[in-house]
Amino acid sequence: MNRRYGNEKNGNANNEKNIPRPKNNPNNEEDNELMEEESVLNNNEKKGKQSLNIRESSSANDNKINDIILALFQIQETLRVSHFLSEKKSDHETLDKFLKKFNKKMDKFIEVWMGKHEKFDLGKNSQINIYQITKYELFDYLDIVLKFLTGDSMNNSVYKLSKYPLKNIMNNKKNVDLMSIRDDIVKNINRMKYRLRLK
């Protein structure tokens, strides 16, 4: 590699000399510093590519957990609306008790997830569909919620909950803690359905 010296401002080409750049000259501090900077830049570039690959490979799972968290918020808010619009005191109290338990379980689920996988990012334009449903529609909605929590696939329905069943994403040995929280939520939903049927 050649370094060019001379009076370039005046355009005097006669003063320019081509001096070969010495290789690995321990006495030339400037060249050693340049070589160290190039080495650091190359290493940083490699690290950047590696971290980009990690981000790209995890982005699909990030999208899935984001979708699941939004679905949990939808369940929470749809049932809260049903709780407020209940026509019977017993239904109102049953939904109220369930929501208190669900809020704790949802909070625990997200905290455990974050403890294992760091933070999630729902994005700036995330939306939640909240439904106003009658008591009879509530049972259909709860069946869809149970399908989301325990099923292998999500069928298209009136209530857009999630594209990804929680079971497909979480059902492995690494997530037994998360699935245990899921099991508690399922148990509480089935118990609530029984109490809502009582007259």
Secondary structure, DSSP 8 states (H G I E B T S, - for coil): -EEEEEETTTTEEEEEEEEE--SS-TT-HHHHHHHHHHHHHHHHHHHHHHHHHHHHHHHHHHHHHHHHHHHHHHHHHHHHHHHHT-SSHHHHHHHHHHHHHHHHHHHHHHHHHHHHH------TT---------HHHHHHHHHHHHHHHH-SS----SS---SS-HHHHH-SGGGHHHHHHHHHHHHHHHHHHHHHH--
